[in-house]
Amino acid sequence: LIFAPTLQATKYEILDQSFEFKTGGTVKIENTSGEVKVEVWAEELVHVTAKKVEPPNTPVALSDVAFFNTKSQINIKSQPVEKTSRVDLSVFVPRNTSLRIITASGAVQIRGAVSSALVETSAGNIKLESPPSQDADVVMTTTSGAIKAENIT
């Protein structure tokens, strides 16, 4: 199943989308400008909230965020038409999800027990908060930002 919104006038203050998704899959997130916050929850769903923060008080259009969904992988891509736009993404994922997150400018925060995480950002801080018992493969890189990992051994 592929869901890629077409360009249309439909706009929302906040865009919410949910997808059924089994534990152990991969979620890929690309956001050129804006924060990415990922939180692990007990549901077998991926829930995405997108909010346009630049320019201020501008609604999110369906065309600003694309979703590509298969049984074991979801791709989430922020693609605002206006190059000066900034879209913040909040994503809830099932436990033991593998994450791949790429941003150009924006902080990345991950909270909870993930299977693995590969995070790359050019200009942004990265923060990983995991349970003390977490056993995950984690690679985090930033060109101009700080990296903070809690409970990683």
Residue frames relative to the residue before (quaternion, step in Angstrom):
aa qw qx qy qz dx dy dz
L 1.0000 0.0000 0.0000 0.0000 0.00 0.00 0.00
I 0.0593 -0.7814 0.6210 0.0131 3.56 -0.84 1.00
F 0.0638 -0.7765 0.6267 0.0146 3.53 -0.87 1.01
A 0.1480 0.7613 -0.6154 0.1406 3.55 -0.48 1.20
P 0.3429 -0.7724 0.4906 0.2125 3.56 -0.29 1.20
T 0.3718 -0.6983 0.5613 0.2430 3.54 -1.08 0.71
L 0.6090 -0.5427 0.4130 0.4049 3.55 -1.21 0.39
Q 0.2233 0.7563 -0.5901 0.1732 3.52 -0.70 1.09
A 0.6446 -0.5748 0.3636 0.3491 3.53 -1.27 0.31
T 0.4732 0.6886 -0.4484 0.3174 3.62 1.21 -0.18
K 0.0445 0.8021 -0.5896 0.0838 3.56 -0.72 1.13
Y 0.1575 -0.7831 0.5993 0.0525 3.55 -1.18 0.70
E 0.5453 -0.5746 0.4783 0.3791 3.57 -1.15 0.56
I 0.7577 -0.0023 0.0202 0.6523 3.54 1.05 -0.92
L 0.2667 -0.7593 0.5752 0.1465 3.57 -0.90 0.94
D 0.0580 -0.7922 0.6074 -0.0041 3.60 -0.77 1.09
Q 0.0582 0.7743 -0.6276 0.0564 3.56 -0.95 0.95
S 0.0826 -0.7837 0.6138 0.0466 3.59 -1.07 0.77
F 0.0902 -0.7846 0.6132 0.0164 3.54 -1.14 0.78
E 0.4530 -0.6328 0.5418 0.3176 3.57 -1.03 0.76
F 0.1041 0.7994 -0.5748 0.1403 3.54 -0.89 0.96
K 0.3566 -0.7598 0.5102 0.1880 3.56 -0.70 1.09
T 0.6066 -0.5408 0.4491 0.3714 3.53 -1.25 0.54
G 0.7682 0.3736 -0.2707 0.4438 3.57 -1.04 0.79
G 0.5408 0.6227 -0.4063 0.3935 3.61 1.22 0.03
T 0.4846 -0.6458 0.5098 0.2970 3.55 -1.37 -0.12
V 0.1063 -0.7599 0.6390 0.0545 3.55 -1.03 0.88
K 0.1049 -0.7807 0.6155 0.0275 3.55 -0.77 1.13
I 0.0581 -0.7997 0.5973 -0.0161 3.55 -0.85 1.03
E 0.0236 -0.7673 0.6409 -0.0004 3.55 -0.92 0.99
N 0.0948 0.7811 -0.6083 0.1040 3.54 -0.79 1.06
T 0.3151 -0.7920 0.4896 0.1838 3.58 -0.28 1.22
S 0.8104 0.0049 0.0253 0.5854 3.59 0.94 -0.80
G 0.6606 0.4623 -0.3677 0.4634 3.54 -0.47 1.25
E 0.5927 -0.5816 0.4351 0.3480 3.53 -1.31 0.37
V 0.1428 -0.7322 0.6546 0.1220 3.51 -1.34 0.45
K 0.0133 -0.7767 0.6295 -0.0203 3.56 -0.73 1.12
V 0.0626 -0.7898 0.6101 0.0001 3.55 -0.79 1.08
E 0.0107 -0.7886 0.6146 -0.0172 3.55 -0.91 0.95
V 0.3739 -0.7151 0.5506 0.2139 3.54 -1.01 0.92
W 0.0039 0.7858 -0.6184 0.0105 3.55 -1.06 0.83
A 0.6395 -0.5801 0.3706 0.3423 3.58 -1.30 0.25
E 0.5442 0.6327 -0.3949 0.3841 3.62 1.23 -0.11
E 0.3640 -0.6794 0.5794 0.2651 3.58 -1.23 0.46
L 0.4931 0.5886 -0.4450 0.4608 3.50 0.80 1.22
V 0.2257 -0.6778 0.6668 0.2123 3.50 -1.33 0.42
H 0.0666 -0.7922 0.6066 0.0064 3.56 -0.77 1.06
V 0.1051 -0.8051 0.5837 0.0078 3.57 -0.78 1.08
T 0.0667 -0.7537 0.6531 0.0321 3.53 -1.03 0.91
A 0.0695 -0.7914 0.6072 0.0109 3.57 -0.79 1.04
K 0.0043 0.7857 -0.6179 0.0279 3.55 -0.96 0.93
K 0.3224 -0.7316 0.5686 0.1935 3.55 -0.82 1.01
V 0.1222 -0.8202 0.5577 0.0376 3.58 -0.65 1.13
E 0.7486 0.1796 -0.1504 0.6202 3.59 1.27 -0.21
P 0.4939 -0.2808 -0.7995 0.1950 1.63 -1.42 2.00
P 0.6307 -0.5664 0.3698 0.3804 3.61 -1.11 0.65
N 0.8517 0.1596 -0.1410 0.4788 3.54 -1.24 0.69
T 0.4716 0.6390 -0.4618 0.3950 3.57 1.11 0.70
P 0.4006 -0.7284 0.4927 0.2571 3.62 -0.75 0.93
V 0.4911 -0.6256 0.5213 0.3094 3.53 -1.31 0.44
A 0.2669 -0.7437 0.5906 0.1637 3.58 -0.85 0.95
L 0.6167 -0.5403 0.4128 0.3967 3.59 -1.15 0.52
S 0.6701 0.5121 -0.2992 0.4463 3.57 1.07 -0.67
D 0.5477 0.6392 -0.3917 0.3714 3.64 1.23 -0.20
V 0.7822 0.1802 -0.0938 0.5889 3.60 1.17 -0.51
A 0.1540 -0.7859 0.5949 0.0687 3.57 -0.89 0.99
F 0.1471 -0.7724 0.6143 0.0660 3.55 -1.12 0.78
F 0.0407 -0.7600 0.6486 0.0098 3.55 -0.97 0.93
N 0.0553 -0.8546 0.5114 -0.0715 3.53 -0.44 1.28
T 0.0334 0.7405 -0.6712 0.0082 3.57 -1.01 0.92
K 0.7465 -0.3915 0.2695 0.4657 3.60 -1.26 -0.04
S 0.8263 0.2448 -0.0907 0.4991 3.57 0.87 -0.96
Q 0.7819 0.2533 -0.1557 0.5479 3.60 1.21 0.03
I 0.0703 -0.7547 0.6506 0.0473 3.52 -1.15 0.76
N 0.1506 -0.7543 0.6338 0.0812 3.54 -0.97 0.95
I 0.0813 -0.7713 0.6312 0.0079 3.55 -0.90 1.02
K 0.0389 0.8201 -0.5666 0.0697 3.57 -0.61 1.10
S 0.2854 -0.7261 0.6046 0.1604 3.52 -0.82 1.08
Q 0.0900 0.8070 -0.5719 0.1170 3.56 -0.71 1.11
P 0.0076 0.8352 -0.5497 0.0130 3.59 0.62 1.06
V 0.5519 -0.6250 0.4474 0.3235 3.53 -1.09 0.79
E 0.7049 0.4030 -0.2526 0.5262 3.59 0.94 -0.88
K 0.4313 -0.7356 0.4658 0.2365 3.59 -0.68 1.10
T 0.6650 0.4958 -0.3083 0.4658 3.61 1.18 -0.42
S 0.4889 0.6781 -0.4242 0.3481 3.60 1.27 -0.01
R 0.1375 -0.7458 0.6447 0.0961 3.50 -1.28 0.56
V 0.0787 -0.7947 0.6018 0.0017 3.56 -0.80 1.07
D 0.2140 -0.7590 0.6032 0.1193 3.58 -0.80 1.04
L 0.1687 -0.7916 0.5839 0.0624 3.56 -0.97 0.94
S 0.0771 -0.7354 0.6709 0.0561 3.56 -1.07 0.86
V 0.0321 -0.8196 0.5698 -0.0500 3.55 -0.69 1.12
F 0.1609 -0.7543 0.6303 0.0893 3.57 -0.90 0.98
V 0.0534 -0.8107 0.5826 -0.0209 3.58 -0.85 1.03
P 0.5688 -0.5786 0.4454 0.3786 3.61 -1.19 0.44
R 0.6581 -0.4835 0.3955 0.4204 3.57 -1.29 0.31
N 0.8508 0.1944 -0.1564 0.4625 3.53 -1.30 0.58
T 0.3232 0.7167 -0.5344 0.3104 3.55 1.03 0.80
S 0.3435 -0.6795 0.6008 0.2437 3.56 -1.19 0.60
L 0.1549 -0.8076 0.5667 0.0521 3.56 -0.85 1.00
R 0.0010 -0.7311 0.6815 0.0319 3.52 -1.23 0.66
I 0.0173 0.8190 -0.5668 0.0881 3.55 -0.46 1.26
I 0.0143 -0.7856 0.6179 -0.0284 3.55 -0.85 1.03
T 0.0609 0.7748 -0.6274 0.0476 3.57 -0.89 0.99
A 0.3976 -0.6755 0.5555 0.2775 3.55 -1.23 0.45
S 0.7845 -0.0911 0.0690 0.6095 3.58 0.89 -0.92
G 0.5682 0.5571 -0.4386 0.4176 3.51 -0.48 1.22
A 0.5016 -0.6546 0.4829 0.2944 3.54 -1.10 0.75
V 0.1913 -0.7482 0.6245 0.1168 3.54 -1.27 0.56
Q 0.0046 -0.7824 0.6224 -0.0191 3.55 -0.93 0.95
I 0.0577 -0.7752 0.6290 0.0061 3.57 -0.95 0.96
R 0.0213 -0.7944 0.6067 -0.0193 3.58 -0.85 1.04
G 0.7438 0.3973 -0.3080 0.4405 3.55 -0.81 1.07
A 0.6577 -0.5370 0.3890 0.3574 3.53 -1.41 0.09
V 0.0101 0.7881 -0.6132 0.0531 3.55 -0.37 1.28
S 0.5663 -0.5945 0.4503 0.3508 3.56 -1.23 0.45
S 0.7618 -0.1582 0.1270 0.6152 3.55 1.01 -0.90
A 0.0864 -0.7856 0.6101 0.0552 3.54 -1.27 0.40
L 0.0417 -0.7360 0.6756 0.0127 3.51 -1.00 0.97
V 0.0229 0.8142 -0.5744 0.0818 3.57 -0.46 1.23
E 0.0119 0.7819 -0.6216 0.0462 3.55 -0.85 1.05
T 0.1129 0.7715 -0.6218 0.0738 3.56 -0.94 0.93
S 0.4282 -0.6946 0.5154 0.2617 3.55 -1.05 0.74
A 0.8085 0.0133 0.0417 0.5868 3.57 0.86 -0.95
G 0.5981 0.5398 -0.4051 0.4322 3.54 0.02 1.27
N 0.4831 -0.6422 0.5127 0.3022 3.53 -1.25 0.50
I 0.2029 -0.7504 0.6166 0.1248 3.55 -1.23 0.56
K 0.0043 -0.7903 0.6123 -0.0241 3.56 -0.90 0.96
L 0.0659 -0.7792 0.6232 0.0052 3.56 -0.89 1.03
E 0.0347 -0.7725 0.6339 -0.0141 3.56 -0.78 1.11
S 0.0825 0.8109 -0.5718 0.0930 3.57 -0.44 1.20
P 0.6097 -0.5450 0.4074 0.4064 3.59 -1.21 0.38
P 0.6424 -0.5540 0.3604 0.3879 3.62 -1.13 0.58
S 0.7014 0.4674 -0.2699 0.4656 3.61 1.06 -0.65
Q 0.3852 0.7655 -0.4518 0.2481 3.59 1.28 0.04
D 0.0314 -0.7554 0.6545 0.0047 3.55 -1.02 0.91
A 0.2520 0.7770 -0.5265 0.2358 3.57 -0.05 1.31
D 0.4131 -0.6418 0.5769 0.2908 3.53 -1.28 0.48
V 0.0247 0.8202 -0.5658 0.0802 3.56 -0.60 1.16
V 0.0208 0.7519 -0.6584 0.0260 3.56 -0.98 0.97
M 0.0339 0.7990 -0.5966 0.0669 3.58 -0.70 1.11
T 0.0455 0.7983 -0.5984 0.0496 3.59 -0.84 0.98
T 0.0263 0.7668 -0.6408 0.0244 3.53 -1.14 0.78
T 0.4320 -0.7011 0.5070 0.2545 3.56 -1.00 0.83
S 0.8023 -0.0155 0.0322 0.5959 3.59 0.90 -0.89
G 0.5661 0.5382 -0.4273 0.4553 3.52 0.24 1.32
A 0.4805 -0.6457 0.5069 0.3087 3.56 -1.32 0.02
I 0.2311 -0.7441 0.6096 0.1458 3.54 -1.24 0.57
K 0.0013 0.7828 -0.6214 0.0322 3.55 -0.90 1.00
A 0.0050 -0.7917 0.6101 -0.0317 3.57 -0.79 1.06
E 0.1592 -0.7928 0.5850 0.0621 3.56 -0.76 1.09
N 0.8524 0.1202 -0.1370 0.4901 3.56 -1.04 0.97
I 0.4747 0.6259 -0.4764 0.3949 3.60 1.08 0.62
T 0.1230 -0.8026 0.5814 0.0516 3.56 -0.84 1.00
